[in-house]
Every structure is written in C-alpha cells, then in structure tokens.
Amino acid sequence: MTALGALPDRGFWRGRRVLVTGHTGFKGGWLATWLLDMGAEVVGYAQKPDTEPAYFELCDLAGRLRSVIGDVRDADDLLREVQAFGTECVFHLAAQPLVRRSYRDPVETFGTNVMGTVYVLEAARRTLGVRAVVVVTSDKCYEPGTSLQALREDDPMGGRDPYSASKGCAELVTAAYRRSYFDGRRDAPAVTTVRAGNVIGGGDWAEDRLVPDAVRAFQRAESLIVRNPEAVRPWQHVLEPVAGYLVLAERLHREGAAWAGAWNFGPDADDAVSVGTLADLLVRELGAAGWRRGTGASSVPEAQTLRLDAGKACRLLGWRPRLTLAEAVRLTAAWYRAALAGAPMYEMTCEQIRSYEATAPIASHRVAGVR
C-alpha cells in the first residue's frame, strides 16, 4: 500500500504524452499546469474559454502546450488528435459544468456531458498506445436521497436537474464502455471515473459560483449575495482532487484494470460546511464588504446537503487531503489578489502547486470512511 499522503510522481510524468480535454476551463487548466510543471508533453482539446477573464489566458497556457480549439462532440476531429499525438493518458474534463445553465440549455448539457464522453471513450478504444483514461464527473452524479450520510462510490447514479443527470449518465456510459470494450482485453486502456466535491481555487470566473461571485463583489466594493447560505457542500481546493486524479492515472498506466472503476476525492469531514460559513471565510480573506442573503427563492431547486466519502481513495491509493478549508481559502484569495494586481499567474500557480506538494497531510483529518 502507498504511504498516506501520496502525491504525483514527477519522474513518471516527465516526457509522458497526455491529452487533457477541457484544458481551457478552471480545473482542466490547473491539471494542465501541474502536468507541464512536471515535464509532461500536453495537448489540450477544448472550446475557447467562455469567461472573461479566464485562467487559460491569465496563465498563457496557449503558449505552453499544444492547444486545440475543438468540440468533444466532433468525433472525427477528436479521434484525429488523440491518434496523431501518440496519447498515453487521457484526462476528460470537457463539460458544461453549471447546474443553473443546464436548466437554460439542457440539449447542450446532455450533448456535451454524455455524448462528449462517448466520443472520448471511442477515441481511446480506437487508439493503440492509450494506457489510462480518467473521466471526471461530479459529486452531483449520485441519486439524491434523504440520508445525511456521505456518498460512496457504489451508491446509485441519478440527478434531478439536467447537469446532475448528465453526469450520472456519463458514469453509466463509462462503466458500459469499460465492461464492453476494455475489461479483459489485452493492451486495452484502464478506464476510471472520478468524483470530487465543490472545488475552489484561483482562476475560476464562472457565473453563479460562490468564489467568483465573491471576487466580483470585492472588485466592486459591494456585498456578496448568497442564494442558499444554509446549504452544506464538500468544499476543497482544486489541487486536492487533481492530485488524486494524477496518482490514480499513474496506477492505471502501470498496473492496469485493477485500479479501474469509480473513485471519490472529497474533503475532510469537517470541511463539508454551509455556504454561509464559506462566505464568511471569503469575506475575511478578500476584505470584501460582507455578504447578504439574496432576496426571493432560488430559481432552481438545489440539494440542501451533499457529503462525499473518500475512504476508498485514502485506504487504497494513499491519497489524503492536505489542506484545511481555511488554508484552501487563503490560497484561493492569494491567487486572485495576485491576478488582480497583474502578477505573472503561471509562475504563481506553479508556486502554489509546489507549496502544496511540500505540505504534509494533516493527521487530524477525519475523511469520511477512514478511521
């Protein structure tokens, strides 16, 4: 068993050919940056950034990797890129990632999140040399229930809104491909899905997300408006799940299908806190003008409590959270302050990655499912 607190092996990734879909987004950008900092050869495949500003542009990722602007629903183009690059590892993060937007445009949401996943898996199936595929879904892929227990990998898939349902469907699609085409097939890639909590960190500028909303309120010297302050979410810094994705991909590449399946990468049990609690931390770290509850009911229904059980990853992979929520918020606020001051953000991001690698896992962490 790997020692607790496993981190990506920089030697493994040096020179490794990796394709990242969704590299122009927030989490995909952080993953691509970490891979580049470890010396990997990275191709990104995604649509243009849809926010202004954008992590992708602030970190000048277009000048640091081969960036292909495309749509994962374009099966032929995607296949050409995967095959031409000599891809060994695929991280699939391209998605329509917003719940509220999924209500406005369910066709785009299902098309991108479900059929996009089909086309990524089909490209991996038809490309010799691909050894590992990591499909990134969401903690919202699970069927909503009334229990307050943390969700485990074998809980049923579901989702009441188009976004959540699309992520549940992506899980089912991946499981079907794995069983039909990859399991037991010689030289087939090992395929897994990964589910993270509510991720925060520098460079997220999306609509209807708490941290970007807080930064925008800070810039305007206004109060942050919070829609549902009592809702409880499993908050974690973006580097926590990304570290897990990388460690898991190494195992898939080296040891194959024994590591396939589904994996949760969630925070310490104490860091599943209310939206209002996180808003308090953001206000303190950003120096914002406080927060207030939004008037009127939310326009879309939201689950009141979400918790994620990461016990499997802790026990088997040796992965474990390294940051408390307060530390995650401090790193996040420092990134945004530097970006707003015009600092070189790629270098700032690499500094935060290396600082994270040097941070010991906190022994007092009580990850759900781990004693």
DAZI-V547643 format. One record per residue. N is the residue number from 1. RES is the residue in one letter. PHI is phi in radians with two decimals (none if undefined). BURIAL is 1 if it has 9 or more other ideal C-beta (glycine too) atoms within 8 Angstrom, else 0. D_LAST is the distance of its C-alpha to the last C-alpha in Angstrom with 1 decimal. Layout:
{{N/RES/PHI/BURIAL/D_LAST} {N/RES/PHI/BURIAL/D_LAST}}
//
This chain:
{{1/M/none/0/16.5} {2/T/-1.16/0/17.0} {3/A/-1.10/0/15.6} {4/L/-1.02/0/12.9} {5/G/1.60/1/15.1} {6/A/-1.00/1/17.6} {7/L/-2.17/0/20.8} {8/P/-1.00/1/24.0} {9/D/-1.55/0/26.4} {10/R/-1.05/0/29.5} {11/G/-1.13/0/31.7} {12/F/-1.09/1/30.7} {13/W/-1.46/1/31.8} {14/R/-1.10/1/35.0} {15/G/1.37/0/37.9} {16/R/-1.27/1/35.8} {17/R/-1.59/1/37.5} {18/V/-2.23/1/35.3} {19/L/-1.86/1/36.3} {20/V/-2.06/1/34.5} {21/T/-1.48/1/35.7} {22/G/1.41/1/35.4} {23/H/-1.21/1/35.8} {24/T/-1.49/1/37.9} {25/G/-1.61/1/35.1} {26/F/-1.20/1/32.4} {27/K/-1.19/1/29.4} {28/G/-1.08/1/31.7} {29/G/-1.15/1/33.5} {30/W/-1.12/1/30.4} {31/L/-1.08/1/29.5} {32/A/-1.07/1/33.2} {33/T/-1.11/1/33.3} {34/W/-1.09/1/30.4} {35/L/-1.05/1/32.0} {36/L/-1.09/1/35.3} {37/D/-1.14/1/34.0} {38/M/-1.56/1/32.7} {39/G/1.63/0/36.1} {40/A/-1.28/1/35.7} {41/E/-1.61/0/38.7} {42/V/-2.09/1/37.8} {43/V/-1.97/1/39.8} {44/G/-1.87/1/38.9} {45/Y/-2.30/1/40.1} {46/A/-2.96/1/40.1} {47/Q/-1.31/0/42.4} {48/K/-1.05/0/43.6} {49/P/-0.98/1/41.4} {50/D/-1.91/0/41.9} {51/T/-2.23/0/41.2} {52/E/-2.39/0/43.3} {53/P/-1.28/0/42.1} {54/A/-2.50/1/39.7} {55/Y/-0.94/1/37.1} {56/F/-0.94/1/39.0} {57/E/-1.42/1/42.2} {58/L/-1.09/1/40.9} {59/C/-1.69/1/39.3} {60/D/0.87/0/42.4} {61/L/-1.19/1/40.4} {62/A/-1.06/0/43.6} {63/G/-1.56/0/45.1} {64/R/-2.05/0/42.1} {65/L/-2.50/1/41.4} {66/R/-1.46/0/43.4} {67/S/-1.81/1/43.1} {68/V/-1.83/1/44.4} {69/I/-1.53/0/45.0} {70/G/-2.77/1/44.7} {71/D/-2.06/0/43.3} {72/V/-1.12/1/40.7} {73/R/-1.44/1/42.9} {74/D/-1.61/1/45.7} {75/A/-1.08/1/44.8} {76/D/-1.18/0/47.7} {77/D/-1.13/1/47.2} {78/L/-1.07/1/43.4} {79/L/-1.05/1/44.1} {80/R/-1.03/0/46.8} {81/E/-1.18/1/44.4} {82/V/-1.07/1/41.6} {83/Q/-1.29/1/44.2} {84/A/-1.18/0/46.3} {85/F/-1.42/1/43.5} {86/G/1.22/0/42.3} {87/T/-1.10/1/38.8} {88/E/-1.81/1/35.9} {89/C/-2.23/1/32.9} {90/V/-2.12/1/33.0} {91/F/-1.98/1/30.7} {92/H/-1.79/1/31.8} {93/L/-2.08/1/31.3} {94/A/-1.07/1/34.8} {95/A/-2.92/1/34.6} {96/Q/-1.57/1/35.9} {97/P/-1.75/0/32.7} {98/L/-2.01/1/33.8} {99/V/-1.10/1/33.4} {100/R/-1.14/1/36.5} {101/R/-1.16/1/38.6} {102/S/-1.14/1/37.6} {103/Y/-1.20/1/39.4} {104/R/-1.31/0/42.5} {105/D/-2.44/0/42.5} {106/P/-1.16/0/40.7} {107/V/-1.12/0/42.9} {108/E/-1.06/0/41.9} {109/T/-1.09/1/38.2} {110/F/-1.18/1/38.3} {111/G/-1.07/1/40.7} {112/T/-1.26/1/38.6} {113/N/-1.36/1/35.1} {114/V/-1.72/1/36.0} {115/M/-1.20/1/39.1} {116/G/-1.03/1/38.2} {117/T/-1.14/1/35.1} {118/V/-0.98/1/37.5} {119/Y/-1.22/1/39.8} {120/V/-1.12/1/37.2} {121/L/-1.17/1/36.0} {122/E/-1.14/1/39.7} {123/A/-1.10/1/40.4} {124/A/-1.13/1/37.7} {125/R/-1.12/1/39.0} {126/R/-1.75/0/42.5} {127/T/-2.15/1/41.8} {128/L/-1.19/0/41.7} {129/G/1.77/0/39.4} {130/V/-1.25/1/36.5} {131/R/-1.89/1/33.4} {132/A/-2.56/1/30.5} {133/V/-2.28/1/30.3} {134/V/-2.01/1/27.5} {135/V/-1.73/1/28.3} {136/V/-1.61/1/26.7} {137/T/-1.94/1/26.5} {138/S/-2.90/1/24.6} {139/D/-1.15/1/21.9} {140/K/-1.48/1/25.0} {141/C/-1.27/1/25.7} {142/Y/-1.41/1/23.9} {143/E/-1.14/1/26.0} {144/P/-1.10/0/25.7} {145/G/-2.38/0/24.5} {146/T/-1.70/0/24.3} {147/S/-1.27/0/20.7} {148/L/-1.59/0/18.4} {149/Q/-1.16/0/15.4} {150/A/-1.14/1/14.3} {151/L/-1.33/1/16.5} {152/R/-1.97/1/15.5} {153/E/-1.03/1/17.9} {154/D/-1.63/0/19.6} {155/D/-1.23/0/20.5} {156/P/-1.18/0/24.3} {157/M/-1.35/1/26.2} {158/G/-3.07/1/28.6} {159/G/2.14/1/29.7} {160/R/-1.63/0/32.4} {161/D/-1.86/1/33.9} {162/P/-1.01/1/35.6} {163/Y/-1.09/1/33.1} {164/S/-1.07/1/30.0} {165/A/-1.08/1/32.0} {166/S/-1.14/1/33.2} {167/K/-1.29/1/29.7} {168/G/-1.07/1/28.8} {169/C/-1.11/1/32.1} {170/A/-1.07/1/31.2} {171/E/-1.12/1/28.1} {172/L/-1.15/1/30.4} {173/V/-1.05/1/33.0} {174/T/-1.12/1/30.8} {175/A/-1.08/1/29.4} {176/A/-1.14/0/33.1} {177/Y/-1.10/1/34.3} {178/R/-1.07/1/31.6} {179/R/-1.27/0/32.5} {180/S/-1.47/0/36.2} {181/Y/-2.17/0/36.9} {182/F/-1.94/1/34.2} {183/D/-1.05/0/32.2} {184/G/1.36/0/34.1} {185/R/-1.66/0/36.8} {186/R/-1.07/0/37.8} {187/D/1.15/0/37.4} {188/A/-1.36/1/35.8} {189/P/-1.18/1/33.2} {190/A/-1.52/1/29.5} {191/V/-2.15/1/28.6} {192/T/-2.45/1/25.4} {193/T/-2.01/1/24.6} {194/V/-2.31/1/22.2} {195/R/-2.25/1/21.1} {196/A/-1.96/1/20.3} {197/G/-1.44/1/20.0} {198/N/-1.38/1/22.9} {199/V/-1.60/1/24.0} {200/I/-2.15/1/25.9} {201/G/2.71/1/27.8} {202/G/-1.16/1/31.4} {203/G/1.73/1/34.0} {204/D/-1.53/1/33.2} {205/W/-2.12/1/36.5} {206/A/-1.19/1/36.0} {207/E/-1.29/0/37.5} {208/D/1.02/0/35.5} {209/R/-2.17/1/32.4} {210/L/-1.09/1/31.3} {211/V/-1.15/1/31.2} {212/P/-1.03/1/34.6} {213/D/-1.07/1/36.0} {214/A/-1.15/1/35.0} {215/V/-1.15/1/36.7} {216/R/-1.13/0/39.8} {217/A/-1.13/1/40.0} {218/F/-1.04/1/39.7} {219/Q/-1.09/0/42.5} {220/R/-1.60/0/44.7} {221/A/0.98/0/43.8} {222/E/-2.03/0/42.9} {223/S/-1.30/1/40.2} {224/L/-1.29/1/37.3} {225/I/-1.68/1/37.5} {226/V/-2.00/1/34.3} {227/R/-1.34/0/34.6} {228/N/-2.45/1/31.6} {229/P/-1.14/1/29.9} {230/E/-1.48/0/27.7} {231/A/-1.10/1/26.1} {232/V/-1.80/1/22.3} {233/R/-2.36/1/21.3} {234/P/-1.50/1/18.4} {235/W/-1.34/1/20.3} {236/Q/-2.79/1/19.8} {237/H/-1.24/1/22.3} {238/V/-0.99/1/24.2} {239/L/-1.19/1/23.2} {240/E/-1.13/1/19.5} {241/P/-1.18/1/20.2} {242/V/-1.07/1/23.4} {243/A/-1.03/1/21.6} {244/G/-1.10/1/19.5} {245/Y/-1.04/1/22.8} {246/L/-1.20/1/24.4} {247/V/-1.07/1/21.8} {248/L/-1.12/1/21.8} {249/A/-1.07/1/25.6} {250/E/-1.05/1/25.9} {251/R/-1.11/1/24.1} {252/L/-1.04/1/26.3} {253/H/-1.16/1/29.4} {254/R/-1.42/0/28.7} {255/E/-2.10/0/27.2} {256/G/1.43/0/28.3} {257/A/-1.17/1/27.3} {258/A/-1.04/0/24.3} {259/W/-1.85/1/22.5} {260/A/-1.27/1/24.4} {261/G/2.04/0/23.1} {262/A/-2.00/1/21.2} {263/W/-2.43/1/18.3} {264/N/-1.68/1/16.6} {265/F/-2.24/1/16.3} {266/G/-1.98/1/15.1} {267/P/-1.45/1/14.3} {268/D/-0.96/1/11.7} {269/A/-0.99/1/11.4} {270/D/-1.24/0/13.8} {271/D/-1.65/1/16.3} {272/A/-1.52/1/17.1} {273/V/-2.20/1/20.1} {274/S/-1.26/1/23.7} {275/V/-1.04/1/26.5} {276/G/-1.09/1/28.3} {277/T/-1.12/0/25.6} {278/L/-1.14/1/25.7} {279/A/-1.04/1/29.5} {280/D/-1.03/1/29.5} {281/L/-1.12/1/27.8} {282/L/-1.13/1/30.2} {283/V/-1.04/1/33.2} {284/R/-1.14/0/32.3} {285/E/-1.31/1/31.8} {286/L/-1.54/1/34.7} {287/G/1.25/0/37.0} {288/A/-1.33/1/37.8} {289/A/-1.56/1/39.9} {290/G/1.47/0/37.1} {291/W/-2.40/1/36.2} {292/R/-2.49/0/37.5} {293/R/-1.23/0/36.8} {294/G/-1.16/0/38.9} {295/T/-1.40/0/41.7} {296/G/1.45/0/41.8} {297/A/-1.33/0/39.3} {298/S/-1.05/0/37.4} {299/S/-1.32/0/39.6} {300/V/-2.30/0/36.8} {301/P/-1.25/0/34.1} {302/E/-2.33/0/30.6} {303/A/-1.09/0/27.3} {304/Q/-1.39/0/26.1} {305/T/-2.41/0/22.3} {306/L/-2.29/1/20.4} {307/R/-2.34/1/16.7} {308/L/-2.15/1/15.2} {309/D/-1.62/1/12.1} {310/A/-1.81/1/11.7} {311/G/-1.03/1/8.9} {312/K/-1.07/1/11.9} {313/A/-1.13/1/13.3} {314/C/-1.18/1/10.3} {315/R/-1.25/1/10.0} {316/L/-1.68/0/13.8} {317/L/-1.57/1/15.6} {318/G/1.37/1/13.7} {319/W/-1.32/1/14.3} {320/R/-2.75/1/12.5} {321/P/-0.99/1/14.1} {322/R/-1.99/1/16.4} {323/L/-2.12/1/18.1} {324/T/-1.28/1/17.7} {325/L/-1.09/1/19.9} {326/A/-1.06/0/22.5} {327/E/-1.16/1/22.7} {328/A/-1.08/1/23.0} {329/V/-1.18/1/25.8} {330/R/-1.09/1/27.6} {331/L/-1.07/1/27.7} {332/T/-1.10/1/29.0} {333/A/-1.11/1/31.6} {334/A/-1.09/1/32.8} {335/W/-1.11/1/33.4} {336/Y/-1.17/1/35.5} {337/R/-1.06/1/37.4} {338/A/-1.14/1/38.3} {339/A/-1.11/1/39.4} {340/L/-1.19/0/41.5} {341/A/-1.55/0/43.1} {342/G/1.45/0/44.1} {343/A/-1.25/0/42.0} {344/P/-1.26/0/41.5} {345/M/-1.44/1/38.3} {346/Y/-1.12/1/37.6} {347/E/-1.11/0/37.5} {348/M/-1.08/1/35.4} {349/T/-1.14/1/32.9} {350/C/-1.09/1/32.8} {351/E/-1.08/0/32.2} {352/Q/-1.18/1/29.2} {353/I/-1.09/1/27.8} {354/R/-1.20/1/28.4} {355/S/-1.12/0/27.0} {356/Y/-1.07/1/23.7} {357/E/-1.08/0/23.7} {358/A/-1.46/0/24.2} {359/T/-1.53/0/21.3} {360/A/-1.29/0/18.3} {361/P/-1.02/1/14.9} {362/I/-1.43/1/13.7} {363/A/-1.07/0/11.2} {364/S/-1.42/0/10.3} {365/H/-0.97/1/9.5} {366/R/-2.01/0/7.0} {367/V/-1.15/1/7.8} {368/A/-0.95/1/8.1} {369/G/1.55/1/6.7} {370/V/-2.13/1/3.8} {371/R/-1.56/0/0.0}}
//
